Amino acid sequence: MAAGSIVEHILERYRQVVIGRLVEELPHSEPAYFYDLIPYYPSLPGKAIRPALCLAVCEVLDGDATLALNTAIAIELFHNAFLIQDDVQDGSERRRGAATLHRSFGTGIAINAGSMTSLIGLQRLLQNRWLLGDSLTWRIFQETELMMRHSLEGQAIELGWIRDNRVDLTEDDYYRMCLKKTSWYTCVYPCRLGALIGKGGVLDLGVFDSFGGTSALPSRSKTTS
């Protein structure tokens, strides 16, 4: 089997597990245009590379991937929440071959569904307390706060450039924006969580300081320890 085919096979295996559990375990309740819209993006074709990275890194470090599955599902929920909001902010009309959520159901409904998708992701991380213990669960929450801050700051940088029609940017400016807006939550965050879980929390995350140039960014917010 070719290397590309092997990667695609592994990604599909992870995707089926993560998306299957994600959709199956979503709350099913009222009101209309709320809980029933949360599976909209996850159910569309996609690679689910972020949760796959989390699970793969956990396994590479001889960890139990079943203990990382809950976190991997949360990662995918955060990703889909970002997509819903990003599509609204960019005025996108298509996502994964289908109409974007706000084009199909309206901007207000889409933003509300995106907020709930993030909340369900946080609820999944809370469940780690019984899977991973208090200390490791707290470290995962710290990493999640850091990821969200970088992602939102990166989005703000890009939106500000568009608003002000900036044309004086350098390659370093663009690199920093990409690292914060996309790279952190796509690669850095899932790998860090997979490593933490794989090593049972006994890991100095400083080993990631040179990963993707992340040493150029602050590793902790002032409100976390």
Accessible surface in RSA format (square Angstrom, percent):
REM  Atomic radii and reference values for relative SASA: ProtOr
REM  Chains: A
REM  Algorithm: Lee & Richards
REM  Probe-radius: 1.40
REM  Slices: 20
REM RES _ NUM      All-atoms   Total-Side   Main-Chain    Non-polar    All polar
REM                ABS   REL    ABS   REL    ABS   REL    ABS   REL    ABS   REL
RES MET A   1   165.14  85.5  85.18  56.4  79.97 190.4  96.36  81.9  68.78  91.1
RES ALA A   2    70.84  65.1  51.84  80.0  19.00  43.2  63.37  89.2   7.48  19.8
RES ALA A   3    78.46  72.1  67.86 104.7  10.60  24.1  69.80  98.3   8.66  22.9
RES GLY A   4    44.60  55.0   0.00   N/A  44.60  55.0  37.75 103.6   6.85  15.4
RES SER A   5    52.40  44.3  45.95  61.3   6.45  14.9  15.84  33.7  36.56  51.2
RES ILE A   6    75.65  43.1  75.61  56.3   0.05   0.1  75.65  54.5   0.00   0.0
RES VAL A   7    82.85  54.5  81.78  74.0   1.07   2.6  82.85  72.0   0.00   0.0
RES GLU A   8   118.20  67.9 112.70  85.3   5.49  13.1  37.80  73.1  80.39  65.6
RES HIS A   9   110.15  60.2 102.76  71.4   7.39  18.9  68.22  70.3  41.93  48.8
RES ILE A  10    62.93  35.8  62.93  46.9   0.00   0.0  62.93  45.3   0.00   0.0
RES LEU A  11    27.28  15.2  27.13  19.4   0.15   0.4  27.28  19.2   0.00   0.0
RES GLU A  12    77.43  44.5  75.55  57.2   1.88   4.5  39.69  76.8  37.73  30.8
RES ARG A  13   112.88  47.4 106.73  54.4   6.16  14.7  53.90  73.7  58.98  35.7
RES TYR A  14    12.97   6.1  12.92   7.3   0.05   0.1   8.85   6.6   4.12   5.1
RES ARG A  15    38.91  16.3  38.78  19.8   0.13   0.3   4.75   6.5  34.16  20.7
RES GLN A  16   112.65  63.0  99.30  72.6  13.35  31.8  31.80  67.7  80.85  61.3
RES VAL A  17    70.19  46.2  62.78  56.8   7.41  17.9  69.78  60.6   0.41   1.1
RES VAL A  18     0.15   0.1   0.15   0.1   0.00   0.0   0.15   0.1   0.00   0.0
RES ILE A  19    15.34   8.7  15.31  11.4   0.03   0.1  15.31  11.0   0.03   0.1
RES GLY A  20    37.85  46.7   0.00   N/A  37.85  46.7  33.28  91.3   4.56  10.2
RES ARG A  21    90.03  37.8  89.02  45.4   1.01   2.4  29.56  40.4  60.47  36.6
RES LEU A  22     1.55   0.9   0.39   0.3   1.16   2.9   0.62   0.4   0.93   2.5
RES VAL A  23    45.67  30.1  44.99  40.7   0.68   1.6  44.99  39.1   0.68   1.8
RES GLU A  24   128.22  73.6 102.90  77.8  25.33  60.3  43.33  83.8  84.89  69.3
RES GLU A  25    77.20  44.3  47.69  36.1  29.51  70.3  32.02  61.9  45.18  36.9
RES LEU A  26     8.65   4.8   3.56   2.5   5.09  12.8   4.09   2.9   4.56  12.3
RES PRO A  27    51.85  37.8  39.51  36.0  12.34  44.9  50.47  41.7   1.38   8.6
RES HIS A  28   146.96  80.3 110.35  76.7  36.60  93.6  83.92  86.5  63.04  73.4
RES SER A  29    74.72  63.1  47.35  63.2  27.37  63.0  30.75  65.5  43.97  61.6
RES GLU A  30   134.30  77.1 125.35  94.8   8.95  21.3  64.47 124.7  69.84  57.0
RES PRO A  31    81.38  59.3  78.43  71.5   2.95  10.7  80.39  66.4   0.99   6.2
RES ALA A  32    67.44  62.0  49.01  75.6  18.43  41.9  53.98  76.0  13.46  35.6
RES TYR A  33   116.90  54.6 111.82  63.6   5.07  13.2  63.64  47.8  53.26  65.7
RES PHE A  34    31.43  15.7  31.43  19.5   0.00   0.0  31.43  19.1   0.00   0.0
RES TYR A  35    41.97  19.6  39.00  22.2   2.97   7.7   5.55   4.2  36.42  44.9
RES ASP A  36    91.65  64.2  64.43  64.1  27.23  64.4  46.69 109.9  44.96  44.8
RES LEU A  37     9.63   5.4   8.75   6.3   0.88   2.2   8.84   6.2   0.79   2.1
RES ILE A  38     2.77   1.6   0.59   0.4   2.19   5.3   0.62   0.4   2.15   5.8
RES PRO A  39    25.65  18.7  25.38  23.1   0.26   1.0  25.52  21.1   0.13   0.8
RES TYR A  40    55.65  26.0  45.14  25.7  10.51  27.4  45.44  34.1  10.20  12.6
RES TYR A  41     2.10   1.0   1.25   0.7   0.85   2.2   0.86   0.6   1.24   1.5
RES PRO A  42     1.70   1.2   0.54   0.5   1.16   4.2   0.62   0.5   1.07   6.7
RES SER A  43    67.88  57.4  40.05  53.5  27.83  64.1  35.07  74.7  32.81  46.0
RES LEU A  44    31.74  17.7  31.11  22.3   0.63   1.6  31.28  22.0   0.46   1.2
RES PRO A  45    99.57  72.6  88.67  80.8  10.90  39.6  93.84  77.5   5.74  35.7
RES GLY A  46    29.82  36.8   0.00   N/A  29.82  36.8  20.72  56.9   9.10  20.4
RES LYS A  47   143.39  70.0 132.88  81.5  10.51  25.0  84.80  76.3  58.59  62.4
RES ALA A  48    10.35   9.5   1.04   1.6   9.31  21.2   3.90   5.5   6.45  17.1
RES ILE A  49    64.69  36.8  64.34  47.9   0.35   0.8  64.34  46.3   0.35   0.9
RES ARG A  50    30.44  12.8  30.32  15.5   0.12   0.3   0.00   0.0  30.44  18.4
RES PRO A  51     0.31   0.2   0.31   0.3   0.00   0.0   0.31   0.3   0.00   0.0
RES ALA A  52     3.62   3.3   3.34   5.2   0.27   0.6   3.60   5.1   0.01   0.0
RES LEU A  53    46.51  25.9  45.85  32.8   0.66   1.7  46.40  32.6   0.11   0.3
RES CYS A  54     0.00   0.0   0.00   0.0   0.00   0.0   0.00   0.0   0.00   0.0
RES LEU A  55     5.95   3.3   5.95   4.3   0.00   0.0   5.95   4.2   0.00   0.0
RES ALA A  56    31.07  28.6  29.84  46.0   1.23   2.8  30.90  43.5   0.16   0.4
RES VAL A  57    32.43  21.3  31.70  28.7   0.74   1.8  32.36  28.1   0.07   0.2
RES CYS A  58     0.00   0.0   0.00   0.0   0.00   0.0   0.00   0.0   0.00   0.0
RES GLU A  59    73.12  42.0  59.89  45.3  13.22  31.5  23.40  45.3  49.71  40.6
RES VAL A  60   118.98  78.3  93.60  84.7  25.38  61.2 101.62  88.3  17.36  47.1
RES LEU A  61    59.57  33.2  50.96  36.5   8.61  21.6  54.46  38.2   5.10  13.7
RES ASP A  62   138.39  96.9 103.91 103.4  34.49  81.5  34.15  80.4 104.24 104.0
RES GLY A  63    18.59  22.9   0.00   N/A  18.59  22.9   6.51  17.9  12.08  27.0
RES ASP A  64    75.52  52.9  61.89  61.6  13.63  32.2  29.46  69.3  46.06  45.9
RES ALA A  65    19.80  18.2  15.11  23.3   4.69  10.7  15.39  21.7   4.41  11.7
RES THR A  66    98.51  70.1  85.56  86.7  12.95  30.9  78.60 105.6  19.91  30.1
RES LEU A  67    67.02  37.3  67.02  47.9   0.00   0.0  67.02  47.1   0.00   0.0
RES ALA A  68     0.00   0.0   0.00   0.0   0.00   0.0   0.00   0.0   0.00   0.0
RES LEU A  69    18.38  10.2  18.38  13.1   0.00   0.0  18.38  12.9   0.00   0.0
RES ASN A  70     7.23   5.0   6.17   6.0   1.06   2.6   4.05   9.7   3.19   3.1
RES THR A  71     0.00   0.0   0.00   0.0   0.00   0.0   0.00   0.0   0.00   0.0
RES ALA A  72     0.00   0.0   0.00   0.0   0.00   0.0   0.00   0.0   0.00   0.0
RES ILE A  73     0.27   0.2   0.27   0.2   0.00   0.0   0.27   0.2   0.00   0.0
RES ALA A  74     0.00   0.0   0.00   0.0   0.00   0.0   0.00   0.0   0.00   0.0
RES ILE A  75     1.91   1.1   1.32   1.0   0.59   1.4   1.33   1.0   0.58   1.6
RES GLU A  76     3.83   2.2   3.83   2.9   0.00   0.0   0.00   0.0   3.83   3.1
RES LEU A  77     1.05   0.6   1.05   0.8   0.00   0.0   1.05   0.7   0.00   0.0
RES PHE A  78     2.62   1.3   1.63   1.0   0.99   2.6   2.26   1.4   0.36   1.0
RES HIS A  79    11.09   6.1  11.09   7.7   0.00   0.0   5.68   5.8   5.41   6.3
RES ASN A  80     0.67   0.5   0.67   0.7   0.00   0.0   0.67   1.6   0.00   0.0
RES ALA A  81     0.64   0.6   0.64   1.0   0.00   0.0   0.64   0.9   0.00   0.0
RES PHE A  82    32.54  16.3  30.68  19.0   1.86   4.8  31.11  18.9   1.42   4.1
RES LEU A  83    15.53   8.6  15.44  11.0   0.09   0.2  15.53  10.9   0.00   0.0
RES ILE A  84     4.97   2.8   4.13   3.1   0.84   2.0   4.38   3.2   0.60   1.6
RES GLN A  85    50.14  28.0  49.05  35.8   1.09   2.6  14.41  30.7  35.73  27.1
RES ASP A  86    29.54  20.7  28.68  28.5   0.86   2.0  10.39  24.5  19.15  19.1
RES ASP A  87     0.54   0.4   0.54   0.5   0.00   0.0   0.21   0.5   0.33   0.3
RES VAL A  88    33.19  21.8  19.30  17.5  13.89  33.5  19.37  16.8  13.83  37.5
RES GLN A  89    92.36  51.6  59.76  43.7  32.60  77.6  26.11  55.6  66.24  50.2
RES ASP A  90    73.33  51.4  38.66  38.5  34.67  82.0  22.00  51.8  51.34  51.2
RES GLY A  91    50.14  61.8   0.00   N/A  50.14  61.8  28.63  78.6  21.51  48.2
RES SER A  92    34.84  29.4  25.74  34.4   9.10  21.0  17.59  37.5  17.24  24.2
RES GLU A  93    99.76  57.3  92.92  70.3   6.84  16.3  20.99  40.6  78.77  64.3
RES ARG A  94   150.60  63.2 133.15  67.9  17.45  41.5  62.49  85.4  88.12  53.4
RES ARG A  95    59.54  25.0  56.21  28.7   3.33   7.9   6.17   8.4  53.37  32.3
RES ARG A  96    62.69  26.3  30.05  15.3  32.64  77.7  30.15  41.2  32.54  19.7
RES GLY A  97    64.80  79.9   0.00   N/A  64.80  79.9  36.66 100.6  28.13  63.0
RES ALA A  98    23.47  21.6  20.40  31.5   3.07   7.0  23.47  33.1   0.00   0.0
RES ALA A  99    32.15  29.6  29.46  45.5   2.69   6.1  29.46  41.5   2.69   7.1
RES THR A 100     0.00   0.0   0.00   0.0   0.00   0.0   0.00   0.0   0.00   0.0
RES LEU A 101     0.80   0.4   0.80   0.6   0.00   0.0   0.80   0.6   0.00   0.0
RES HIS A 102    23.46  12.8  16.94  11.8   6.53  16.7  13.03  13.4  10.44  12.1
RES ARG A 103   145.80  61.2 113.59  57.9  32.20  76.7  17.13  23.4 128.67  78.0
RES SER A 104    53.20  45.0  17.35  23.2  35.85  82.6  17.31  36.9  35.89  50.3
RES PHE A 105    64.58  32.3  46.45  28.8  18.13  47.2  54.65  33.1   9.93  28.4
RES GLY A 106    32.67  40.3   0.00   N/A  32.67  40.3  30.18  82.8   2.49   5.6
RES THR A 107    67.11  47.7  60.85  61.7   6.26  14.9  36.22  48.6  30.89  46.7
RES GLY A 108    54.45  67.1   0.00   N/A  54.45  67.1  40.26 110.5  14.19  31.8
RES ILE A 109    56.92  32.4  52.35  39.0   4.57  11.0  55.27  39.8   1.64   4.5
RES ALA A 110     0.15   0.1   0.15   0.2   0.00   0.0   0.15   0.2   0.00   0.0
RES ILE A 111    77.44  44.1  77.44  57.7   0.00   0.0  77.44  55.8   0.00   0.0
RES ASN A 112    82.22  56.7  79.02  76.4   3.20   7.7  14.19  34.1  68.03  65.8
RES ALA A 113     0.04   0.0   0.01   0.0   0.03   0.1   0.01   0.0   0.03   0.1
RES GLY A 114     0.00   0.0   0.00   N/A   0.00   0.0   0.00   0.0   0.00   0.0
RES SER A 115    58.22  49.2  49.37  65.9   8.85  20.4  33.13  70.6  25.09  35.1
RES MET A 116    22.79  11.8  20.01  13.2   2.78   6.6  15.28  13.0   7.51   9.9
RES THR A 117     0.15   0.1   0.15   0.2   0.00   0.0   0.10   0.1   0.05   0.1
RES SER A 118    26.51  22.4  26.51  35.4   0.00   0.0  16.57  35.3   9.94  13.9
RES LEU A 119    82.18  45.8  80.53  57.6   1.65   4.1  81.80  57.4   0.38   1.0
RES ILE A 120     8.37   4.8   8.37   6.2   0.00   0.0   8.37   6.0   0.00   0.0
RES GLY A 121     0.00   0.0   0.00   N/A   0.00   0.0   0.00   0.0   0.00   0.0
RES LEU A 122    59.14  32.9  59.14  42.3   0.00   0.0  59.14  41.5   0.00   0.0
RES GLN A 123    77.55  43.4  75.81  55.4   1.74   4.1  23.50  50.0  54.05  41.0
RES ARG A 124    15.48   6.5  15.48   7.9   0.00   0.0   5.94   8.1   9.54   5.8
RES LEU A 125     0.09   0.0   0.09   0.1   0.00   0.0   0.09   0.1   0.00   0.0
RES LEU A 126   104.52  58.2 103.68  74.2   0.84   2.1 103.81  72.9   0.71   1.9
RES GLN A 127    85.05  47.6  82.95  60.6   2.09   5.0  29.55  62.9  55.50  42.1
RES ASN A 128     0.04   0.0   0.04   0.0   0.00   0.0   0.00   0.0   0.04   0.0
RES ARG A 129   134.83  56.6 127.15  64.8   7.68  18.3  23.49  32.1 111.34  67.5
RES TRP A 130   200.00  80.3 164.41  79.6  35.60  83.6 140.49  74.9  59.51  96.5
RES LEU A 131    83.69  46.6  61.41  43.9  22.29  56.0  64.08  45.0  19.62  52.8
RES LEU A 132    29.74  16.6   4.47   3.2  25.27  63.5  11.50   8.1  18.24  49.1
RES GLY A 133    31.76  39.2   0.00   N/A  31.76  39.2  28.86  79.2   2.89   6.5
RES ASP A 134    88.26  61.8  77.10  76.7  11.15  26.4  37.92  89.2  50.33  50.2
RES SER A 135    87.77  74.2  74.96 100.0  12.80  29.5  52.79 112.4  34.97  49.0
RES LEU A 136    13.21   7.4  10.60   7.6   2.61   6.6  11.59   8.1   1.62   4.4
RES THR A 137    11.07   7.9  11.07  11.2   0.00   0.0  11.07  14.9   0.00   0.0
RES TRP A 138   143.94  57.8 142.28  68.9   1.66   3.9 132.93  70.9  11.02  17.9
RES ARG A 139    58.45  24.5  58.06  29.6   0.38   0.9  23.84  32.6  34.61  21.0
RES ILE A 140     0.15   0.1   0.15   0.1   0.00   0.0   0.15   0.1   0.00   0.0
RES PHE A 141    43.22  21.6  39.87  24.7   3.35   8.7  40.25  24.4   2.97   8.5
RES GLN A 142    12.55   7.0   9.80   7.2   2.75   6.6   2.46   5.2  10.09   7.7
RES GLU A 143     0.04   0.0   0.04   0.0   0.00   0.0   0.00   0.0   0.04   0.0
RES THR A 144     2.69   1.9   2.69   2.7   0.00   0.0   2.69   3.6   0.00   0.0
RES GLU A 145    60.07  34.5  52.81  40.0   7.26  17.3  48.22  93.3  11.85   9.7
RES LEU A 146     0.55   0.3   0.55   0.4   0.00   0.0   0.55   0.4   0.00   0.0
RES MET A 147     0.35   0.2   0.35   0.2   0.00   0.0   0.35   0.3   0.00   0.0
RES MET A 148    43.57  22.6  43.57  28.8   0.00   0.0  14.84  12.6  28.73  38.1
RES ARG A 149    55.14  23.2  49.63  25.3   5.52  13.1  40.04  54.7  15.11   9.2
RES HIS A 150     0.00   0.0   0.00   0.0   0.00   0.0   0.00   0.0   0.00   0.0
RES SER A 151     5.66   4.8   3.23   4.3   2.42   5.6   3.42   7.3   2.24   3.1
RES LEU A 152   103.39  57.6  98.25  70.3   5.14  12.9  98.71  69.3   4.68  12.6
RES GLU A 153    67.15  38.6  63.56  48.1   3.59   8.6  34.66  67.0  32.49  26.5
RES GLY A 154     0.00   0.0   0.00   N/A   0.00   0.0   0.00   0.0   0.00   0.0
RES GLN A 155    20.05  11.2  20.05  14.7   0.00   0.0  18.05  38.4   2.00   1.5
RES ALA A 156    61.22  56.3  48.45  74.8  12.77  29.0  53.23  75.0   8.00  21.2
RES ILE A 157    41.74  23.8  33.88  25.2   7.87  19.0  41.28  29.7   0.46   1.2
RES GLU A 158    40.29  23.1  40.29  30.5   0.00   0.0   6.36  12.3  33.93  27.7
RES LEU A 159    56.74  31.6  52.79  37.8   3.94   9.9  53.09  37.3   3.65   9.8
RES GLY A 160    27.43  33.8   0.00   N/A  27.43  33.8  26.66  73.2   0.77   1.7
RES TRP A 161    36.63  14.7  34.91  16.9   1.72   4.0  25.42  13.6  11.21  18.2
RES ILE A 162   114.57  65.2  96.50  71.9  18.07  43.6 102.64  73.9  11.93  32.4
RES ARG A 163   201.53  84.6 167.39  85.3  34.13  81.3  68.05  93.0 133.48  80.9
RES ASP A 164    82.66  57.9  56.07  55.8  26.60  62.9  20.13  47.4  62.54  62.4
RES ASN A 165   117.83  81.3 107.66 104.0  10.18  24.5  27.41  66.0  90.42  87.4
RES ARG A 166   104.39  43.8  84.46  43.1  19.93  47.5  25.13  34.3  79.26  48.0
RES VAL A 167   136.59  89.9 100.63  91.1  35.95  86.6 108.14  94.0  28.45  77.2
RES ASP A 168    96.97  67.9  71.20  70.9  25.77  60.9  46.27 108.9  50.71  50.6
RES LEU A 169    57.83  32.2  28.20  20.2  29.63  74.5  28.20  19.8  29.63  79.7
RES THR A 170    79.90  56.8  69.64  70.6  10.26  24.4  74.48 100.0   5.41   8.2
RES GLU A 171   158.15  90.8 146.13 110.6  12.02  28.6  63.62 123.0  94.53  77.2
RES ASP A 172   114.27  80.0 109.58 109.1   4.69  11.1  29.84  70.2  84.43  84.2
RES ASP A 173    52.06  36.5  46.23  46.0   5.83  13.8   6.77  15.9  45.30  45.2
RES TYR A 174   130.43  60.9 130.43  74.2   0.00   0.0  88.62  66.6  41.81  51.5
RES TYR A 175   112.40  52.5 109.05  62.0   3.35   8.7 100.91  75.8  11.48  14.2
RES ARG A 176   116.62  49.0 115.84  59.1   0.78   1.8  42.92  58.7  73.70  44.7
RES MET A 177     8.49   4.4   8.25   5.5   0.24   0.6   7.71   6.6   0.78   1.0
RES CYS A 178    37.05  28.0  35.98  40.1   1.07   2.5  18.54  47.0  18.51  20.0
RES LEU A 179     7.15   4.0   6.05   4.3   1.11   2.8   6.74   4.7   0.41   1.1
RES LYS A 180     2.79   1.4   2.79   1.7   0.00   0.0   1.26   1.1   1.53   1.6
RES LYS A 181    38.02  18.5  34.33  21.1   3.69   8.8  27.01  24.3  11.01  11.7
RES THR A 182    58.19  41.4  58.19  59.0   0.00   0.0  43.71  58.7  14.48  21.9
RES SER A 183    40.43  34.2  37.97  50.7   2.46   5.7  13.36  28.5  27.07  37.9
RES TRP A 184     3.87   1.6   3.87   1.9   0.00   0.0   3.80   2.0   0.07   0.1
RES TYR A 185    18.82   8.8  18.77  10.7   0.05   0.1   9.10   6.8   9.71  12.0
RES THR A 186    18.82  13.4  18.82  19.1   0.00   0.0  18.82  25.3   0.00   0.0
RES CYS A 187    49.03  37.1  49.03  54.7   0.00   0.0   9.08  23.0  39.95  43.1
RES VAL A 188     3.68   2.4   3.68   3.3   0.00   0.0   3.68   3.2   0.00   0.0
RES TYR A 189     1.53   0.7   1.53   0.9   0.00   0.0   1.52   1.1   0.01   0.0
RES PRO A 190     0.00   0.0   0.00   0.0   0.00   0.0   0.00   0.0   0.00   0.0
RES CYS A 191    14.37  10.9  14.37  16.0   0.00   0.0   2.39   6.1  11.98  12.9
RES ARG A 192     8.66   3.6   8.66   4.4   0.00   0.0   0.00   0.0   8.66   5.2
RES LEU A 193     0.00   0.0   0.00   0.0   0.00   0.0   0.00   0.0   0.00   0.0
RES GLY A 194     0.00   0.0   0.00   N/A   0.00   0.0   0.00   0.0   0.00   0.0
RES ALA A 195     2.31   2.1   2.31   3.6   0.00   0.0   2.31   3.3   0.00   0.0
RES LEU A 196     0.00   0.0   0.00   0.0   0.00   0.0   0.00   0.0   0.00   0.0
RES ILE A 197     9.04   5.1   0.88   0.7   8.15  19.7   0.88   0.6   8.15  22.1
RES GLY A 198    12.27  15.1   0.00   N/A  12.27  15.1   0.00   0.0  12.27  27.5
RES LYS A 199    94.38  46.0  81.07  49.7  13.31  31.7  33.34  30.0  61.04  65.0
RES GLY A 200    52.12  64.3   0.00   N/A  52.12  64.3  29.18  80.1  22.93  51.4
RES GLY A 201    15.56  19.2   0.00   N/A  15.56  19.2   5.69  15.6   9.87  22.1
RES VAL A 202   124.04  81.6 112.37 101.7  11.67  28.1 117.10 101.7   6.94  18.8
RES LEU A 203    38.03  21.2  23.99  17.2  14.04  35.3  30.25  21.2   7.78  20.9
RES ASP A 204   106.57  74.6  93.41  93.0  13.16  31.1  39.10  92.0  67.47  67.3
RES LEU A 205    12.00   6.7   8.90   6.4   3.10   7.8   9.54   6.7   2.46   6.6
RES GLY A 206    33.94  41.9   0.00   N/A  33.94  41.9  20.21  55.5  13.73  30.7
RES VAL A 207   101.05  66.5  68.10  61.7  32.94  79.4  77.96  67.7  23.09  62.6
RES PHE A 208    29.95  15.0  29.45  18.2   0.50   1.3  29.95  18.2   0.00   0.0
RES ASP A 209    67.66  47.4  66.76  66.5   0.90   2.1  20.14  47.4  47.52  47.4
RES SER A 210    98.11  82.9  77.67 103.7  20.45  47.1  47.70 101.6  50.41  70.6
RES PHE A 211    76.70  38.4  69.99  43.4   6.71  17.5  76.43  46.3   0.27   0.8
RES GLY A 212    42.18  52.0   0.00   N/A  42.18  52.0  34.47  94.6   7.71  17.3
RES GLY A 213    28.42  35.1   0.00   N/A  28.42  35.1  23.30  63.9   5.12  11.5
RES THR A 214     5.73   4.1   0.99   1.0   4.74  11.3   0.35   0.5   5.38   8.1
RES SER A 215    80.69  68.2  50.43  67.3  30.26  69.7  28.42  60.5  52.27  73.2
RES ALA A 216    87.66  80.6  48.48  74.8  39.18  89.1  60.90  85.8  26.76  70.9
RES LEU A 217    12.56   7.0   2.24   1.6  10.32  25.9   3.84   2.7   8.72  23.5
RES PRO A 218    70.76  51.6  57.46  52.4  13.30  48.4  69.83  57.7   0.93   5.8
RES SER A 219    62.78  53.1  56.25  75.1   6.53  15.0  28.24  60.1  34.55  48.4
RES ARG A 220    78.33  32.9  62.81  32.0  15.52  37.0  38.18  52.2  40.16  24.3
RES SER A 221    13.59  11.5   7.33   9.8   6.26  14.4  10.68  22.7   2.91   4.1
RES LYS A 222   213.72 104.3 173.12 106.2  40.60  96.7 124.64 112.2  89.08  94.9
RES THR A 223   125.06  88.9  87.61  88.8  37.46  89.3  84.20 113.1  40.86  61.8
RES THR A 224    29.71  21.1  11.36  11.5  18.35  43.7  15.45  20.8  14.26  21.6
RES SER A 225   118.56 100.2  76.91 102.6  41.65  95.9  81.88 174.4  36.69  51.4
END  Absolute sums over single chains surface
CHAIN  1 A    11470.2       9239.3       2230.9       6867.6       4602.6
END  Absolute sums over all chains
TOTAL         11470.2       9239.3       2230.9       6867.6       4602.6
